[in-house]
Amino acid sequence: MESDRFFEGFFKFTSGVTRLFPKAGAKAMDGFFYPLLGNQFLVNFFREWNYRKIKRLLDFKNILVISDIHIGDAVLAQTAVSAIRDFFPEAQIDYMVKKSVACLLEGHQDVSKLLPAFTGGQFPNERDILSVMEVSTKYDAIFNLCPFIKTDQFPEPEKVFNIMTQTSAFARNEWKGNTLNHISYQAHRFIYDILHPFFPVRRSRVFEGPCLILSPEATEEARRFEERFRQGSEPVVFLNPETASPFTQIPFQYQAEILNRLVKLPCRVWLGEARADKELAERLLFTIPLWKRDRVVLVPSSLSLDAYAALIDRSDVFISGDTGPLHLAAAWKKDRMGKRAFRNRTSVLGVFGATPPRLSGYDSFRWDFLEAEQKAWARVHQSESSCRNITCMHKMAKVCDAGGCFQSLNVEAILSDVRNRLASAF
């Protein structure tokens, strides 16, 4: 499609600019695109665009919310479902997600029916698109939170509200820095901005972040792992080494430094095995002196996703780059049967490279960041980067050298946070 070729060419061009002129290129793009995309005129234009659509709709009895295909985004975007439920408590509100995510959200109190449809990798494939189109006609309104499915692909585009109309608001918030700009909060605001002028709020409540609904089987799988590899009451630091994008993955040398310093602390270290790079965890393990390796336990990639989430809950500190498991760690854990209580006191340390941390990070010490849904503080650590700019918001489209994302990382600051958390864990 013409638009696809345009965006591909745009990100190829901007990535080339920052490769050749890192500092000057980044400054020029921020200086041009933030005022262009984040100006209030565009924010108001897209808001009116959605208002005109909503005035033409007759019913809101059957509503479909389509998440982005990625695991973390599906977890974050559930706040849109809850926001719709605030306005329409009796409506049928279905939530379409990737198949692998269903185990984390089945039984959500605000979701009428979970539709595990997506099977693609980084982007929806043709079968995914077809699945969306087949079911879309039976709904009165559709809230599409997947930027890779365009409104004009739907049989009835007039009843589709696309998260991409919120792009200017995201850019404005990032540029001005005067409000929460986290994806889960803005997904909630997206719904309120559209519905609030036309419908009363029938369920008044404060904003609640994402949660996970975990099965007894997943909890038991995590418990068996912990029983084998945790000694007594010693605290646990969980390091997730892999992310879905090279622009967000902590470079090997920094991960090795973090790991080598963690094994000197009074804790057990759980090291997740990577799914794409099968040897990453072992390479990290071999950087540790032989007599210290018994302090590290490899968490197998064969562990089910919901058991992995339940296992995170049994750790005291979770360290990760910007990726799905970061959001699993930050989400509030609930038992599907309502019989067990989770700890929900894991400190989440997010380490950021290219992506703006206000969009997807958690920090308890900064007013413009969202806190994790945990009874423990969270912190963001961002690397130095001379070429970071507005286009880094869309990490899946970037084609530049990922080495510029992590030019310098303050490992000592990360370890200081770990030590402080371990001191309170005893």
Contacts in CASP RR format, 6 or more apart in sequence:
PFRMAT RR
TARGET T0000
AUTHOR 0000-0000-0000
METHOD contacts of the structure
MODEL  1
MESDRFFEGFFKFTSGVTRLFPKAGAKAMDGFFYPLLGNQFLVNFFREWN
YRKIKRLLDFKNILVISDIHIGDAVLAQTAVSAIRDFFPEAQIDYMVKKS
VACLLEGHQDVSKLLPAFTGGQFPNERDILSVMEVSTKYDAIFNLCPFIK
TDQFPEPEKVFNIMTQTSAFARNEWKGNTLNHISYQAHRFIYDILHPFFP
VRRSRVFEGPCLILSPEATEEARRFEERFRQGSEPVVFLNPETASPFTQI
PFQYQAEILNRLVKLPCRVWLGEARADKELAERLLFTIPLWKRDRVVLVP
SSLSLDAYAALIDRSDVFISGDTGPLHLAAAWKKDRMGKRAFRNRTSVLG
VFGATPPRLSGYDSFRWDFLEAEQKAWARVHQSESSCRNITCMHKMAKVC
DAGGCFQSLNVEAILSDVRNRLASAF
3 150 0 8 1.000
7 397 0 8 1.000
8 397 0 8 1.000
11 391 0 8 1.000
11 394 0 8 1.000
11 397 0 8 1.000
11 398 0 8 1.000
11 399 0 8 1.000
12 399 0 8 1.000
14 29 0 8 1.000
14 389 0 8 1.000
14 391 0 8 1.000
15 391 0 8 1.000
15 398 0 8 1.000
15 399 0 8 1.000
15 400 0 8 1.000
16 400 0 8 1.000
17 25 0 8 1.000
17 28 0 8 1.000
17 29 0 8 1.000
18 25 0 8 1.000
18 26 0 8 1.000
18 29 0 8 1.000
18 387 0 8 1.000
18 389 0 8 1.000
18 391 0 8 1.000
18 400 0 8 1.000
19 387 0 8 1.000
19 400 0 8 1.000
19 401 0 8 1.000
21 28 0 8 1.000
22 386 0 8 1.000
22 387 0 8 1.000
22 404 0 8 1.000
23 386 0 8 1.000
23 387 0 8 1.000
25 387 0 8 1.000
25 389 0 8 1.000
26 386 0 8 1.000
26 387 0 8 1.000
26 388 0 8 1.000
26 389 0 8 1.000
27 389 0 8 1.000
29 389 0 8 1.000
29 390 0 8 1.000
29 391 0 8 1.000
30 389 0 8 1.000
30 390 0 8 1.000
33 171 0 8 1.000
33 390 0 8 1.000
33 391 0 8 1.000
34 171 0 8 1.000
34 174 0 8 1.000
34 175 0 8 1.000
34 390 0 8 1.000
35 175 0 8 1.000
37 167 0 8 1.000
37 168 0 8 1.000
37 171 0 8 1.000
37 172 0 8 1.000
37 390 0 8 1.000
38 168 0 8 1.000
38 169 0 8 1.000
38 171 0 8 1.000
38 172 0 8 1.000
38 175 0 8 1.000
39 168 0 8 1.000
39 172 0 8 1.000
40 172 0 8 1.000
42 168 0 8 1.000
43 168 0 8 1.000
43 169 0 8 1.000
43 172 0 8 1.000
45 168 0 8 1.000
46 165 0 8 1.000
46 166 0 8 1.000
46 167 0 8 1.000
46 168 0 8 1.000
46 169 0 8 1.000
47 165 0 8 1.000
47 193 0 8 1.000
49 165 0 8 1.000
50 161 0 8 1.000
50 165 0 8 1.000
50 193 0 8 1.000
50 194 0 8 1.000
51 194 0 8 1.000
51 197 0 8 1.000
51 198 0 8 1.000
53 158 0 8 1.000
53 159 0 8 1.000
53 161 0 8 1.000
54 161 0 8 1.000
54 194 0 8 1.000
54 195 0 8 1.000
54 198 0 8 1.000
55 198 0 8 1.000
56 158 0 8 1.000
57 140 0 8 1.000
57 141 0 8 1.000
57 159 0 8 1.000
58 140 0 8 1.000
59 140 0 8 1.000
60 87 0 8 1.000
60 88 0 8 1.000
60 91 0 8 1.000
60 140 0 8 1.000
60 141 0 8 1.000
60 199 0 8 1.000
61 88 0 8 1.000
61 91 0 8 1.000
61 92 0 8 1.000
61 140 0 8 1.000
62 91 0 8 1.000
62 92 0 8 1.000
62 94 0 8 1.000
62 138 0 8 1.000
62 139 0 8 1.000
62 140 0 8 1.000
63 84 0 8 1.000
63 88 0 8 1.000
63 91 0 8 1.000
63 92 0 8 1.000
63 93 0 8 1.000
63 94 0 8 1.000
63 139 0 8 1.000
63 140 0 8 1.000
63 141 0 8 1.000
63 142 0 8 1.000
63 143 0 8 1.000
64 93 0 8 1.000
64 94 0 8 1.000
64 96 0 8 1.000
64 115 0 8 1.000
64 135 0 8 1.000
64 136 0 8 1.000
64 139 0 8 1.000
64 141 0 8 1.000
64 142 0 8 1.000
64 143 0 8 1.000
65 77 0 8 1.000
65 80 0 8 1.000
65 81 0 8 1.000
65 84 0 8 1.000
65 93 0 8 1.000
65 94 0 8 1.000
65 95 0 8 1.000
65 96 0 8 1.000
65 142 0 8 1.000
65 143 0 8 1.000
65 145 0 8 1.000
66 96 0 8 1.000
66 132 0 8 1.000
66 142 0 8 1.000
66 143 0 8 1.000
66 144 0 8 1.000
66 145 0 8 1.000
66 146 0 8 1.000
66 149 0 8 1.000
67 73 0 8 1.000
67 74 0 8 1.000
67 77 0 8 1.000
67 78 0 8 1.000
67 95 0 8 1.000
67 96 0 8 1.000
67 97 0 8 1.000
67 98 0 8 1.000
67 101 0 8 1.000
67 145 0 8 1.000
67 146 0 8 1.000
68 74 0 8 1.000
68 77 0 8 1.000
68 145 0 8 1.000
68 146 0 8 1.000
68 147 0 8 1.000
68 148 0 8 1.000
69 98 0 8 1.000
69 118 0 8 1.000
69 120 0 8 1.000
69 121 0 8 1.000
69 122 0 8 1.000
69 123 0 8 1.000
69 124 0 8 1.000
69 128 0 8 1.000
69 146 0 8 1.000
69 148 0 8 1.000
70 98 0 8 1.000
70 122 0 8 1.000
70 244 0 8 1.000
70 324 0 8 1.000
71 98 0 8 1.000
71 100 0 8 1.000
71 101 0 8 1.000
71 104 0 8 1.000
71 305 0 8 1.000
71 324 0 8 1.000
71 327 0 8 1.000
71 328 0 8 1.000
72 101 0 8 1.000
72 323 0 8 1.000
72 324 0 8 1.000
72 326 0 8 1.000
72 327 0 8 1.000
72 328 0 8 1.000
73 145 0 8 1.000
73 183 0 8 1.000
74 97 0 8 1.000
74 98 0 8 1.000
74 101 0 8 1.000
74 105 0 8 1.000
75 101 0 8 1.000
75 104 0 8 1.000
75 105 0 8 1.000
75 210 0 8 1.000
75 212 0 8 1.000
75 324 0 8 1.000
75 327 0 8 1.000
75 328 0 8 1.000
75 331 0 8 1.000
76 182 0 8 1.000
76 183 0 8 1.000
76 184 0 8 1.000
76 187 0 8 1.000
76 210 0 8 1.000
76 327 0 8 1.000
76 360 0 8 1.000
77 145 0 8 1.000
77 183 0 8 1.000
77 184 0 8 1.000
77 187 0 8 1.000
78 95 0 8 1.000
78 105 0 8 1.000
78 108 0 8 1.000
78 110 0 8 1.000
78 111 0 8 1.000
78 184 0 8 1.000
78 210 0 8 1.000
78 211 0 8 1.000
79 184 0 8 1.000
79 185 0 8 1.000
79 187 0 8 1.000
79 188 0 8 1.000
79 207 0 8 1.000
79 208 0 8 1.000
79 209 0 8 1.000
79 210 0 8 1.000
80 143 0 8 1.000
80 145 0 8 1.000
80 187 0 8 1.000
80 188 0 8 1.000
80 190 0 8 1.000
80 191 0 8 1.000
81 93 0 8 1.000
81 95 0 8 1.000
81 108 0 8 1.000
81 110 0 8 1.000
81 111 0 8 1.000
82 110 0 8 1.000
82 188 0 8 1.000
82 208 0 8 1.000
83 187 0 8 1.000
83 188 0 8 1.000
83 190 0 8 1.000
83 191 0 8 1.000
83 192 0 8 1.000
83 195 0 8 1.000
84 91 0 8 1.000
84 93 0 8 1.000
84 110 0 8 1.000
84 143 0 8 1.000
84 191 0 8 1.000
84 195 0 8 1.000
85 91 0 8 1.000
85 93 0 8 1.000
85 110 0 8 1.000
85 203 0 8 1.000
86 201 0 8 1.000
86 202 0 8 1.000
86 203 0 8 1.000
86 204 0 8 1.000
86 205 0 8 1.000
87 191 0 8 1.000
87 195 0 8 1.000
87 196 0 8 1.000
87 199 0 8 1.000
87 200 0 8 1.000
87 201 0 8 1.000
87 202 0 8 1.000
87 203 0 8 1.000
88 199 0 8 1.000
88 202 0 8 1.000
89 202 0 8 1.000
89 203 0 8 1.000
91 112 0 8 1.000
92 112 0 8 1.000
92 113 0 8 1.000
93 110 0 8 1.000
93 111 0 8 1.000
93 112 0 8 1.000
94 111 0 8 1.000
94 112 0 8 1.000
94 113 0 8 1.000
94 114 0 8 1.000
94 115 0 8 1.000
94 139 0 8 1.000
95 105 0 8 1.000
95 108 0 8 1.000
95 111 0 8 1.000
95 113 0 8 1.000
95 114 0 8 1.000
95 115 0 8 1.000
96 115 0 8 1.000
96 117 0 8 1.000
96 118 0 8 1.000
96 132 0 8 1.000
96 135 0 8 1.000
97 105 0 8 1.000
97 114 0 8 1.000
97 115 0 8 1.000
97 116 0 8 1.000
97 117 0 8 1.000
97 118 0 8 1.000
98 116 0 8 1.000
98 117 0 8 1.000
98 118 0 8 1.000
98 119 0 8 1.000
98 120 0 8 1.000
99 116 0 8 1.000
99 117 0 8 1.000
99 118 0 8 1.000
99 119 0 8 1.000
100 305 0 8 1.000
101 116 0 8 1.000
101 305 0 8 1.000
102 114 0 8 1.000
102 116 0 8 1.000
103 215 0 8 1.000
103 218 0 8 1.000
103 304 0 8 1.000
103 305 0 8 1.000
103 306 0 8 1.000
104 212 0 8 1.000
104 213 0 8 1.000
104 214 0 8 1.000
104 305 0 8 1.000
104 306 0 8 1.000
104 309 0 8 1.000
104 328 0 8 1.000
105 111 0 8 1.000
105 114 0 8 1.000
105 212 0 8 1.000
105 213 0 8 1.000
106 114 0 8 1.000
106 213 0 8 1.000
106 215 0 8 1.000
106 336 0 8 1.000
107 114 0 8 1.000
107 213 0 8 1.000
107 336 0 8 1.000
108 114 0 8 1.000
108 211 0 8 1.000
108 213 0 8 1.000
115 135 0 8 1.000
117 128 0 8 1.000
117 131 0 8 1.000
117 132 0 8 1.000
117 135 0 8 1.000
118 124 0 8 1.000
118 128 0 8 1.000
118 131 0 8 1.000
119 125 0 8 1.000
119 127 0 8 1.000
119 128 0 8 1.000
120 127 0 8 1.000
120 128 0 8 1.000
122 244 0 8 1.000
122 396 0 8 1.000
123 148 0 8 1.000
123 396 0 8 1.000
124 132 0 8 1.000
124 146 0 8 1.000
124 148 0 8 1.000
124 149 0 8 1.000
129 149 0 8 1.000
129 153 0 8 1.000
132 149 0 8 1.000
132 154 0 8 1.000
133 153 0 8 1.000
133 154 0 8 1.000
133 155 0 8 1.000
136 142 0 8 1.000
136 154 0 8 1.000
136 155 0 8 1.000
136 156 0 8 1.000
136 160 0 8 1.000
137 155 0 8 1.000
137 156 0 8 1.000
139 159 0 8 1.000
140 159 0 8 1.000
141 159 0 8 1.000
141 161 0 8 1.000
142 154 0 8 1.000
142 159 0 8 1.000
142 160 0 8 1.000
142 161 0 8 1.000
143 161 0 8 1.000
143 163 0 8 1.000
143 190 0 8 1.000
143 191 0 8 1.000
144 151 0 8 1.000
144 154 0 8 1.000
144 160 0 8 1.000
144 161 0 8 1.000
144 162 0 8 1.000
144 163 0 8 1.000
145 163 0 8 1.000
145 187 0 8 1.000
145 190 0 8 1.000
146 163 0 8 1.000
147 163 0 8 1.000
147 164 0 8 1.000
150 162 0 8 1.000
151 157 0 8 1.000
151 160 0 8 1.000
151 162 0 8 1.000
154 160 0 8 1.000
161 194 0 8 1.000
163 187 0 8 1.000
163 190 0 8 1.000
166 186 0 8 1.000
166 189 0 8 1.000
166 190 0 8 1.000
166 193 0 8 1.000
169 186 0 8 1.000
169 189 0 8 1.000
169 193 0 8 1.000
170 181 0 8 1.000
170 186 0 8 1.000
170 359 0 8 1.000
170 393 0 8 1.000
171 390 0 8 1.000
171 393 0 8 1.000
173 179 0 8 1.000
173 180 0 8 1.000
173 181 0 8 1.000
173 186 0 8 1.000
173 358 0 8 1.000
174 181 0 8 1.000
174 356 0 8 1.000
174 358 0 8 1.000
174 359 0 8 1.000
174 390 0 8 1.000
174 393 0 8 1.000
177 358 0 8 1.000
177 368 0 8 1.000
178 368 0 8 1.000
179 368 0 8 1.000
180 186 0 8 1.000
180 358 0 8 1.000
180 368 0 8 1.000
180 369 0 8 1.000
180 370 0 8 1.000
181 356 0 8 1.000
181 358 0 8 1.000
181 359 0 8 1.000
181 368 0 8 1.000
182 358 0 8 1.000
182 359 0 8 1.000
182 360 0 8 1.000
182 361 0 8 1.000
182 369 0 8 1.000
182 370 0 8 1.000
183 359 0 8 1.000
183 360 0 8 1.000
184 209 0 8 1.000
184 210 0 8 1.000
184 370 0 8 1.000
185 207 0 8 1.000
185 209 0 8 1.000
185 370 0 8 1.000
188 207 0 8 1.000
208 373 0 8 1.000
209 331 0 8 1.000
209 332 0 8 1.000
209 370 0 8 1.000
209 373 0 8 1.000
210 327 0 8 1.000
210 330 0 8 1.000
210 331 0 8 1.000
210 332 0 8 1.000
210 373 0 8 1.000
211 331 0 8 1.000
211 332 0 8 1.000
211 333 0 8 1.000
211 334 0 8 1.000
211 373 0 8 1.000
212 306 0 8 1.000
212 309 0 8 1.000
212 328 0 8 1.000
212 331 0 8 1.000
212 332 0 8 1.000
212 333 0 8 1.000
212 334 0 8 1.000
213 334 0 8 1.000
213 335 0 8 1.000
213 336 0 8 1.000
214 306 0 8 1.000
214 309 0 8 1.000
214 310 0 8 1.000
214 333 0 8 1.000
214 334 0 8 1.000
214 335 0 8 1.000
214 336 0 8 1.000
214 342 0 8 1.000
215 306 0 8 1.000
215 336 0 8 1.000
215 337 0 8 1.000
216 335 0 8 1.000
216 336 0 8 1.000
216 337 0 8 1.000
216 339 0 8 1.000
216 340 0 8 1.000
217 307 0 8 1.000
218 304 0 8 1.000
218 306 0 8 1.000
218 307 0 8 1.000
218 309 0 8 1.000
218 310 0 8 1.000
219 307 0 8 1.000
219 310 0 8 1.000
219 335 0 8 1.000
219 340 0 8 1.000
221 303 0 8 1.000
221 304 0 8 1.000
221 307 0 8 1.000
221 310 0 8 1.000
222 307 0 8 1.000
222 308 0 8 1.000
222 310 0 8 1.000
222 311 0 8 1.000
222 313 0 8 1.000
222 314 0 8 1.000
223 310 0 8 1.000
223 314 0 8 1.000
225 299 0 8 1.000
225 303 0 8 1.000
225 307 0 8 1.000
225 311 0 8 1.000
226 311 0 8 1.000
226 314 0 8 1.000
229 268 0 8 1.000
229 270 0 8 1.000
229 297 0 8 1.000
230 236 0 8 1.000
230 268 0 8 1.000
230 314 0 8 1.000
231 268 0 8 1.000
234 266 0 8 1.000
234 267 0 8 1.000
234 268 0 8 1.000
235 266 0 8 1.000
235 267 0 8 1.000
235 268 0 8 1.000
235 316 0 8 1.000
235 317 0 8 1.000
235 421 0 8 1.000
235 422 0 8 1.000
235 425 0 8 1.000
235 426 0 8 1.000
236 267 0 8 1.000
236 268 0 8 1.000
236 269 0 8 1.000
236 270 0 8 1.000
236 314 0 8 1.000
236 315 0 8 1.000
236 316 0 8 1.000
236 317 0 8 1.000
237 262 0 8 1.000
237 265 0 8 1.000
237 267 0 8 1.000
237 268 0 8 1.000
237 269 0 8 1.000
237 270 0 8 1.000
237 315 0 8 1.000
237 316 0 8 1.000
237 317 0 8 1.000
237 318 0 8 1.000
237 319 0 8 1.000
237 418 0 8 1.000
237 422 0 8 1.000
238 269 0 8 1.000
238 270 0 8 1.000
238 272 0 8 1.000
238 299 0 8 1.000
238 311 0 8 1.000
238 312 0 8 1.000
238 315 0 8 1.000
238 317 0 8 1.000
238 318 0 8 1.000
238 319 0 8 1.000
238 329 0 8 1.000
238 346 0 8 1.000
239 255 0 8 1.000
239 258 0 8 1.000
239 259 0 8 1.000
239 262 0 8 1.000
239 269 0 8 1.000
239 270 0 8 1.000
239 271 0 8 1.000
239 272 0 8 1.000
239 319 0 8 1.000
239 320 0 8 1.000
240 272 0 8 1.000
240 318 0 8 1.000
240 319 0 8 1.000
240 320 0 8 1.000
240 321 0 8 1.000
240 323 0 8 1.000
240 325 0 8 1.000
240 326 0 8 1.000
241 249 0 8 1.000
241 250 0 8 1.000
241 255 0 8 1.000
241 271 0 8 1.000
241 272 0 8 1.000
241 274 0 8 1.000
241 280 0 8 1.000
241 281 0 8 1.000
241 284 0 8 1.000
242 249 0 8 1.000
242 272 0 8 1.000
242 274 0 8 1.000
242 275 0 8 1.000
242 276 0 8 1.000
242 277 0 8 1.000
242 280 0 8 1.000
242 323 0 8 1.000
243 249 0 8 1.000
243 250 0 8 1.000
243 320 0 8 1.000
243 321 0 8 1.000
243 322 0 8 1.000
243 323 0 8 1.000
243 324 0 8 1.000
244 323 0 8 1.000
244 324 0 8 1.000
245 322 0 8 1.000
245 323 0 8 1.000
245 354 0 8 1.000
245 395 0 8 1.000
245 396 0 8 1.000
245 398 0 8 1.000
246 402 0 8 1.000
247 353 0 8 1.000
247 354 0 8 1.000
247 355 0 8 1.000
247 392 0 8 1.000
247 395 0 8 1.000
247 398 0 8 1.000
247 402 0 8 1.000
247 405 0 8 1.000
248 321 0 8 1.000
248 322 0 8 1.000
248 323 0 8 1.000
248 352 0 8 1.000
248 353 0 8 1.000
248 354 0 8 1.000
248 355 0 8 1.000
248 395 0 8 1.000
248 405 0 8 1.000
249 321 0 8 1.000
249 323 0 8 1.000
249 402 0 8 1.000
250 258 0 8 1.000
250 321 0 8 1.000
250 351 0 8 1.000
250 406 0 8 1.000
250 409 0 8 1.000
251 403 0 8 1.000
251 406 0 8 1.000
251 409 0 8 1.000
252 280 0 8 1.000
252 283 0 8 1.000
252 284 0 8 1.000
254 406 0 8 1.000
254 409 0 8 1.000
254 411 0 8 1.000
255 284 0 8 1.000
256 284 0 8 1.000
256 287 0 8 1.000
257 411 0 8 1.000
258 319 0 8 1.000
258 411 0 8 1.000
258 414 0 8 1.000
258 415 0 8 1.000
259 269 0 8 1.000
259 271 0 8 1.000
259 284 0 8 1.000
259 285 0 8 1.000
259 287 0 8 1.000
259 288 0 8 1.000
259 296 0 8 1.000
260 287 0 8 1.000
260 288 0 8 1.000
260 292 0 8 1.000
261 411 0 8 1.000
261 415 0 8 1.000
262 269 0 8 1.000
262 295 0 8 1.000
262 415 0 8 1.000
262 418 0 8 1.000
263 269 0 8 1.000
263 288 0 8 1.000
263 292 0 8 1.000
263 293 0 8 1.000
263 295 0 8 1.000
263 296 0 8 1.000
264 292 0 8 1.000
265 415 0 8 1.000
265 418 0 8 1.000
265 419 0 8 1.000
265 422 0 8 1.000
266 422 0 8 1.000
267 295 0 8 1.000
267 316 0 8 1.000
267 418 0 8 1.000
267 422 0 8 1.000
268 295 0 8 1.000
268 297 0 8 1.000
269 295 0 8 1.000
269 296 0 8 1.000
269 297 0 8 1.000
270 296 0 8 1.000
270 297 0 8 1.000
270 299 0 8 1.000
270 311 0 8 1.000
270 315 0 8 1.000
271 281 0 8 1.000
271 284 0 8 1.000
271 285 0 8 1.000
271 296 0 8 1.000
271 297 0 8 1.000
271 298 0 8 1.000
271 299 0 8 1.000
272 281 0 8 1.000
272 298 0 8 1.000
272 299 0 8 1.000
272 301 0 8 1.000
273 280 0 8 1.000
273 281 0 8 1.000
273 298 0 8 1.000
273 299 0 8 1.000
273 300 0 8 1.000
273 301 0 8 1.000
274 280 0 8 1.000
274 281 0 8 1.000
274 301 0 8 1.000
275 301 0 8 1.000
278 301 0 8 1.000
281 298 0 8 1.000
282 298 0 8 1.000
285 293 0 8 1.000
285 296 0 8 1.000
285 298 0 8 1.000
288 295 0 8 1.000
288 296 0 8 1.000
299 308 0 8 1.000
299 311 0 8 1.000
303 311 0 8 1.000
308 325 0 8 1.000
308 328 0 8 1.000
309 328 0 8 1.000
309 331 0 8 1.000
309 333 0 8 1.000
310 333 0 8 1.000
310 342 0 8 1.000
312 318 0 8 1.000
312 325 0 8 1.000
312 328 0 8 1.000
312 329 0 8 1.000
312 346 0 8 1.000
313 333 0 8 1.000
313 342 0 8 1.000
313 343 0 8 1.000
313 344 0 8 1.000
313 346 0 8 1.000
314 343 0 8 1.000
315 346 0 8 1.000
316 345 0 8 1.000
316 346 0 8 1.000
316 347 0 8 1.000
316 376 0 8 1.000
316 421 0 8 1.000
316 422 0 8 1.000
316 425 0 8 1.000
317 346 0 8 1.000
317 347 0 8 1.000
317 349 0 8 1.000
317 417 0 8 1.000
317 418 0 8 1.000
317 421 0 8 1.000
317 422 0 8 1.000
318 325 0 8 1.000
318 326 0 8 1.000
318 329 0 8 1.000
318 346 0 8 1.000
318 347 0 8 1.000
318 348 0 8 1.000
318 349 0 8 1.000
319 349 0 8 1.000
319 350 0 8 1.000
319 351 0 8 1.000
319 414 0 8 1.000
319 418 0 8 1.000
320 326 0 8 1.000
320 329 0 8 1.000
320 348 0 8 1.000
320 349 0 8 1.000
320 350 0 8 1.000
320 351 0 8 1.000
321 350 0 8 1.000
321 351 0 8 1.000
321 352 0 8 1.000
321 353 0 8 1.000
322 350 0 8 1.000
322 351 0 8 1.000
322 352 0 8 1.000
322 353 0 8 1.000
322 355 0 8 1.000
322 357 0 8 1.000
322 360 0 8 1.000
322 361 0 8 1.000
322 395 0 8 1.000
326 348 0 8 1.000
326 350 0 8 1.000
326 360 0 8 1.000
326 361 0 8 1.000
326 362 0 8 1.000
327 360 0 8 1.000
329 346 0 8 1.000
329 348 0 8 1.000
329 372 0 8 1.000
329 374 0 8 1.000
330 348 0 8 1.000
330 361 0 8 1.000
330 362 0 8 1.000
330 372 0 8 1.000
330 373 0 8 1.000
330 374 0 8 1.000
330 378 0 8 1.000
331 373 0 8 1.000
332 344 0 8 1.000
332 373 0 8 1.000
332 374 0 8 1.000
333 342 0 8 1.000
333 344 0 8 1.000
334 342 0 8 1.000
335 341 0 8 1.000
335 342 0 8 1.000
344 373 0 8 1.000
344 374 0 8 1.000
344 375 0 8 1.000
345 374 0 8 1.000
345 375 0 8 1.000
345 376 0 8 1.000
346 372 0 8 1.000
346 374 0 8 1.000
346 376 0 8 1.000
347 374 0 8 1.000
347 376 0 8 1.000
347 377 0 8 1.000
347 378 0 8 1.000
347 379 0 8 1.000
347 417 0 8 1.000
347 421 0 8 1.000
348 362 0 8 1.000
348 372 0 8 1.000
348 374 0 8 1.000
348 376 0 8 1.000
348 378 0 8 1.000
348 379 0 8 1.000
349 378 0 8 1.000
349 379 0 8 1.000
349 381 0 8 1.000
349 414 0 8 1.000
349 417 0 8 1.000
349 418 0 8 1.000
350 357 0 8 1.000
350 361 0 8 1.000
350 362 0 8 1.000
350 378 0 8 1.000
350 379 0 8 1.000
350 380 0 8 1.000
350 381 0 8 1.000
351 381 0 8 1.000
351 382 0 8 1.000
351 383 0 8 1.000
351 409 0 8 1.000
351 414 0 8 1.000
352 361 0 8 1.000
352 380 0 8 1.000
352 381 0 8 1.000
352 382 0 8 1.000
352 383 0 8 1.000
353 382 0 8 1.000
353 383 0 8 1.000
353 385 0 8 1.000
353 388 0 8 1.000
353 405 0 8 1.000
353 406 0 8 1.000
354 385 0 8 1.000
354 388 0 8 1.000
354 392 0 8 1.000
354 395 0 8 1.000
354 398 0 8 1.000
354 402 0 8 1.000
354 405 0 8 1.000
355 392 0 8 1.000
355 393 0 8 1.000
355 395 0 8 1.000
356 392 0 8 1.000
356 393 0 8 1.000
357 363 0 8 1.000
357 369 0 8 1.000
357 380 0 8 1.000
357 382 0 8 1.000
358 368 0 8 1.000
358 369 0 8 1.000
359 393 0 8 1.000
361 369 0 8 1.000
361 370 0 8 1.000
361 378 0 8 1.000
361 380 0 8 1.000
362 369 0 8 1.000
362 370 0 8 1.000
362 371 0 8 1.000
362 372 0 8 1.000
362 378 0 8 1.000
362 379 0 8 1.000
362 380 0 8 1.000
363 369 0 8 1.000
363 370 0 8 1.000
363 371 0 8 1.000
363 378 0 8 1.000
363 379 0 8 1.000
363 380 0 8 1.000
364 371 0 8 1.000
364 372 0 8 1.000
364 377 0 8 1.000
364 378 0 8 1.000
364 379 0 8 1.000
365 377 0 8 1.000
365 379 0 8 1.000
366 380 0 8 1.000
369 380 0 8 1.000
371 377 0 8 1.000
371 378 0 8 1.000
372 378 0 8 1.000
376 421 0 8 1.000
377 421 0 8 1.000
379 417 0 8 1.000
381 409 0 8 1.000
381 410 0 8 1.000
381 413 0 8 1.000
381 414 0 8 1.000
381 417 0 8 1.000
383 405 0 8 1.000
383 406 0 8 1.000
383 407 0 8 1.000
383 408 0 8 1.000
383 409 0 8 1.000
384 407 0 8 1.000
384 408 0 8 1.000
384 409 0 8 1.000
385 404 0 8 1.000
385 405 0 8 1.000
385 406 0 8 1.000
385 407 0 8 1.000
386 404 0 8 1.000
386 407 0 8 1.000
387 400 0 8 1.000
387 404 0 8 1.000
388 405 0 8 1.000
391 397 0 8 1.000
391 398 0 8 1.000
392 398 0 8 1.000
392 405 0 8 1.000
END
